[in-house]
Protein backbone atom coordinates (compact mmCIF):
# COMPACT_ATOMS: atom_id res chain seq x y z
CA UNK A 1 0.00 0.00 0.00
CA UNK A 2 1.28 3.44 -0.88
CA UNK A 3 1.81 5.78 2.02
CA UNK A 4 -0.28 8.92 1.81
CA UNK A 5 0.79 11.74 4.10
CA UNK A 6 -0.96 15.04 4.59
CA UNK A 7 -1.38 17.64 7.31
CA UNK A 8 -4.55 18.16 9.24
CA UNK A 9 -5.29 20.99 11.65
CA UNK A 10 -6.49 19.69 15.02
CA UNK A 11 -9.83 21.11 16.13
CA UNK A 12 -8.63 21.77 19.68
CA UNK A 13 -5.35 23.43 18.61
CA UNK A 14 -5.94 25.29 15.33
CA UNK A 15 -2.41 26.74 15.39
CA UNK A 16 -0.70 23.34 15.31
CA UNK A 17 -0.30 21.18 12.21
CA UNK A 18 -0.41 17.45 12.86
CA UNK A 19 1.00 15.05 10.28
CA UNK A 20 -1.46 12.23 9.76
CA UNK A 21 -0.59 8.91 8.16
CA UNK A 22 -3.65 7.47 6.41
CA UNK A 23 -2.03 4.02 6.26
CA UNK A 24 -2.32 3.73 10.04
CA UNK A 25 -6.05 4.44 9.84
CA UNK A 26 -6.49 1.96 6.99
CA UNK A 27 -4.77 -0.79 9.00
CA UNK A 28 -6.85 0.10 12.04
CA UNK A 29 -10.08 -0.13 10.04
CA UNK A 30 -9.04 -3.45 8.49
CA UNK A 31 -8.49 -4.84 11.99
CA UNK A 32 -11.85 -3.51 13.17
CA UNK A 33 -13.60 -5.27 10.27
CA UNK A 34 -12.78 -8.52 12.12
CA UNK A 35 -15.23 -7.55 14.88
CA UNK A 36 -18.98 -7.18 14.86
CA UNK A 37 -18.75 -3.83 16.63
CA UNK A 38 -16.42 -2.17 14.11
CA UNK A 39 -18.56 0.91 13.61
CA UNK A 40 -19.06 1.52 17.33
CA UNK A 41 -15.38 1.01 18.13
CA UNK A 42 -14.33 3.27 15.27
CA UNK A 43 -16.70 6.00 16.45
CA UNK A 44 -15.33 5.72 20.00
CA UNK A 45 -11.78 5.86 18.60
CA UNK A 46 -12.61 9.10 16.76
CA UNK A 47 -14.07 10.60 19.94
CA UNK A 48 -11.02 9.60 22.00
CA UNK A 49 -8.44 10.95 19.53
CA UNK A 50 -9.36 14.63 19.04
CA UNK A 51 -6.20 15.43 17.05
CA UNK A 52 -7.37 13.26 14.15
CA UNK A 53 -11.13 13.67 14.64
CA UNK A 54 -11.78 15.89 11.60
CA UNK A 55 -9.62 13.80 9.26
CA UNK A 56 -10.99 10.51 10.56
CA UNK A 57 -14.58 11.66 10.09
CA UNK A 58 -13.81 12.66 6.50
CA UNK A 59 -12.11 9.30 5.98
CA UNK A 60 -15.03 7.43 7.53
CA UNK A 61 -17.37 9.12 5.08
CA UNK A 62 -15.43 7.38 2.30
CA UNK A 63 -15.10 3.95 3.96
CA UNK A 64 -17.77 2.29 1.84
CA UNK A 65 -16.22 3.64 -1.34
CA UNK A 66 -12.67 2.67 -0.35
CA UNK A 67 -13.55 -0.87 0.71
CA UNK A 68 -16.23 -1.38 -1.92
CA UNK A 69 -18.82 -2.13 0.76
N, C-alpha and C positions, 0 to 999 in steps of 0.2 A: 504494500500500500504506500502510495506517495504521501509524504509528510506535507501538510498544509499549515502554514503558520501565518497568523495575522494578529493584530493588536485589537483588544477590546477595552473600552473604558468602563471600569467598575462603577456601578450605580452609587455605591456608598462613598467612593473617593474619585470624583470626576477629574481630578487633576493628575491622577496616576494612570499610566498605561500599563496594562497587564498582558504579557504575551501568552497566547492561548494555543495549545497544540490540539488540533481537532482529532488527531489520531488517538489520543488518550480517551477522548469522549467516545469515539467509534468503538474502541476496544471495550470500554465500560458498558456501552449499550449492548454489544454482542454478548457479553457475559450475562447481562440482565435478561436477555432473551431466553436464557436457560431456566428462568423462574416464572412462575405464574403471576407474580406480583411485580413484573417489570415496570409497568407504568407508574404504579404507586411509589416504588423505590426510586425511580428516576425523578419523579416530582419531589420527593423528599430530599434527594441529593441536590437538586436545583435550589431548594429553599435553604439548605444548609451550607451552600457554597456561594455566598453573595457575589464574590469577585467574578464568577463566570455565569451569573444568573441570566443576564441579558443575552449573551451569546448562546448559552445552552437552550434557552427558550426558542430562539430563532432556529437553532439546529433541530430541536424537537419538532418544530413545525414542518420540517422536511424529512422526518424519519421515514414516513411511509414511502416517499418518493425514492429516498436513498436505498432502502432495503427492499423496495418493490413489493411492499405489503399492501 
